[in-house]
Amino acid sequence: MTDTVLSVENLTTSFKTADGWRAVIRNINLTVDAGETVAIVGESGSGKSVTALSTMRLLPPGRARCEGRILLEGRDLLQASEAEMRAVRGGVIGMIFQEPMTSLNPVFTIGNQIAEALVLHRDLSWKAAEAEALRLMERVRIPAAKSRLHEYPHKFSGGMRQRVMIAMALACRPKLLIADEPTTALDVTVQAEILHLLRELQREENMGVLFITHDMGVVAEVADRTVVMFRGDMIETGPTQEIFAAPKAIYTKALLASIPRLGTMGDAAAPRRFPDVDPATGFATDGRVTQPVSADAKPILTVDKLSVRFALPQGQIHAVEDVSFDLRPGETLSLVGESGCGKSTTGRAIMRLVDPSAGSVVIDGQDVTKAGSGVLRAMRRTSQMIFQDPFASLNPRITIGSAIAEPMLAHGLLGRREAKERVAELLEQVGLSGTMAGRHPHEFSGGQRQRISIARALALQPKFIVADEAVSALDVTVKAQVSNLLLDLQEKHRLAYLFISHDMAVVERVSHRVAVMFLGEIVEIGPRAAIFDNPQHAYTRRLIAAVPMPDPTRRGHQPPPLNEEIKSPLRPHGYVPPKRAYREVSPGHFVQEAA
Amino acid sequence: MVRIAQALLKRLGGMAIVLALVVTVVFVIVRVTPGDPAAVMLGSDATPEDIAQLRTKMGLDAPLIAQYGQFVLGILKGDLGQSIFLDQPVTTALAARAEPTFFLTLFSILIAVAIALPVGIFSAVKRGTLFDQVVVTLTMVAASVPSFWLGLILIQVFAVGQGWFPASGYGGPDTSFLERLHHLVLPAVALGIVNSALITRFTRAAMLDVLGDDYVRTARAKGASERRVILKHALKNALIPIITVIGLSIAMLVAGAVVTETVFGLPGVGNLVVSAVLRRDYPVIQGALLVVAAIYVLINFIVDMLYILVDPRVRL
């Protein structure tokens, strides 16, 4: 008999709105045993974070109301006094959050912030608490912990900050850890490290873990049992293996069918659409393979020996170093790699949003590297960009119709009346209705906004589009739909995409070719099948291995991850990068030779 | 530590450049004023001989560049020239009047901060409540009240009516220090209240900003008390805009001394400037301008240094 640490019974949480109280989660029931990991999975707005915050009673008291029971080792937290709750928070329940970059207080040292939890709960002196904080930092494997104790958060990378958060949450040896999307903002290799660390610490402490995530791959990796939530309701709950093997709820089936999975492409020579899921039945029909690209087509984009460097007082950031590739009409080349590898900077340098330091970019036969404003203007008609954040990249005060019409009017292509018709046509093309043109961005969901951004990019009938993490911020089902839209538009208009992404599973699905970037350089480039089925470079292998598989039966097949700070592309002034040699593995598949 | 020293040196260098510019601008302003300063000073009755004599005394007949050199050299030696009417060096005149201005500024800002910080913080924490709404309204009203008007009301009530405080002046030359400070209470309260309005609003806004931040949630999840969350985690992050506006307020107080000291009859630097302007005592105006500008620059420097203390990210 295991001990139940947390038992949530009939939890309903309501928020105060202008029209009275509105329930955002309804009748949630779940338990977490000691040593067990329970995942709450769902898309944005499903109420999974509200469930976690209700448990910690961290919702604003006047504006949120919880009903039901939340039993922590048999004691109802909803009846506890505020002083008792303070003893619970950080003492019996530890919590870590999604955003490691903003969850630490920027004006206090790491040591101080970890020590604070100990001072608050364990009645230690600051001196003793700092010594213990150091021990905790070593325990979460922060390299050179001793010298970093008195450093401030801005000197730590995202992964290291999340380790600090874990150290802080586990400082008082809680019985329960609530992890709210703890790895969502991290790179895959770092995610693998953090998940590995959490698992180890959980085993040592025999703690219960409530793991909140939208990522079915992570669920399969960590959870003993899973709770599926959808729009505030618990849809399904059960052992993780069973949920993956035989989902009962329609929504769960649809969710599982939409997940991009590595290794589902076989030997297809071109991208394959994501399965179309029937929302009524959850039944999926597997996606069709789109057209391959003719090998002798003239490239629409040629990038040659492109370098981008940023000068800092203490040296130079070699953001992009000696990058060369080309892109043909109708082709998708994916740039993959982790944050800071230079993939976005490459995209921005091609669009001349940053100026290249060396090398050339030829778009449709025209060298735009040193082009003046006139040529650039013309260039922006052939090439367009879609950004990651569908919330930030649309002006909230402008109707979406005007936003889409603006490029056409700015380039003087159409009059106002024709532009209006064209806007309606573009909205239909991206799966929205032409009648929506008069609405403002806040009236749309994230997925719809990304469709609007795509419509805006299409307005000038470009020949190629730089899609910078264009589907990364979207929920799983929406991600599949928007990716399919991009593939359909590619077929229809012979669009070329430079698809910048860190999401290997999506990349495998949508790419003709893939280039892997590391510290500003391309370490491996080649046809999609060659990169994924026969990766040559050590980094490519590591990157692919780190992707969590949405398959609980394969758990634990990953190699133990490395625990290291990400290397930095910051070099001393006057640094001359070594000349790189590439080896051709198979036709079109090149890998950088070890130095 | 090296970084901090570097930042300090850089800011000091910047400060020196600004001061050099100020000196030059002050010099030029006095020279480009229409008419001959000597003639203007002596008035329409002056004979050409008187004017020529004064010009020589003021060094106005030397070549411009030589005058500039003389001027800069004087400043470096701490010599701001000789007042024409007071028959004493400008530095002496300024020093003699510095005390009331200094203490008035100090007390005003202390009163302002003592009101603004707690009220602003509490208002942000209790956002949307009656208290908050009253604070928002009152600070709006207080910010639009001229300090001299409030000063006159205070004089009417507490000096003329109740007789608790002197209505004007700074006491005679042989009054005790405490007696002199007694004279400053009403003006300091008037200025303090008016200045607290702006600082309160900034404090409230800055606190509202940071109270929504993720690390505040982290602190709560750690089990920190609400008091600790607000006074340790939130406040230190909100300090940068608050320090900025306090610095600005001090600078405005110094510059505003001209009006206040006239209303309250205080023999401070502002008063000196007013009489110098009325009597066209150019060396005094020039010297006061320089000193006020130097104080401005110094306050900015101190604010910059405080940023470094408060926010570790500024050190880069």
Boltz contact constraints between the chains, C-beta under 6 A:
constraints:
  - contact:
      token1: [A, 58]
      token2: [B, 220]
      max_distance: 6.0
  - contact:
      token1: [A, 86]
      token2: [B, 223]
      max_distance: 6.0
  - contact:
      token1: [A, 89]
      token2: [B, 221]
      max_distance: 6.0
  - contact:
      token1: [A, 89]
      token2: [B, 223]
      max_distance: 6.0
  - contact:
      token1: [A, 90]
      token2: [B, 222]
      max_distance: 6.0
  - contact:
      token1: [A, 90]
      token2: [B, 223]
      max_distance: 6.0
  - contact:
      token1: [A, 91]
      token2: [B, 223]
      max_distance: 6.0
  - contact:
      token1: [A, 95]
      token2: [B, 221]
      max_distance: 6.0
  - contact:
      token1: [A, 99]
      token2: [B, 214]
      max_distance: 6.0
  - contact:
      token1: [A, 102]
      token2: [B, 214]
      max_distance: 6.0
  - contact:
      token1: [A, 103]
      token2: [B, 214]
      max_distance: 6.0
  - contact:
      token1: [A, 103]
      token2: [B, 215]
      max_distance: 6.0
  - contact:
      token1: [A, 103]
      token2: [B, 218]
      max_distance: 6.0
  - contact:
      token1: [A, 104]
      token2: [B, 215]
      max_distance: 6.0
  - contact:
      token1: [A, 105]
      token2: [B, 215]
      max_distance: 6.0
  - contact:
      token1: [A, 105]
      token2: [B, 233]
      max_distance: 6.0
  - contact:
      token1: [A, 107]
      token2: [B, 236]
      max_distance: 6.0
  - contact:
      token1: [A, 107]
      token2: [B, 237]
      max_distance: 6.0
  - contact:
      token1: [A, 107]
      token2: [B, 311]
      max_distance: 6.0
  - contact:
      token1: [A, 117]
      token2: [B, 222]
      max_distance: 6.0
  - contact:
      token1: [A, 120]
      token2: [B, 223]
      max_distance: 6.0
  - contact:
      token1: [A, 152]
      token2: [B, 312]
      max_distance: 6.0
  - contact:
      token1: [A, 154]
      token2: [B, 313]
      max_distance: 6.0
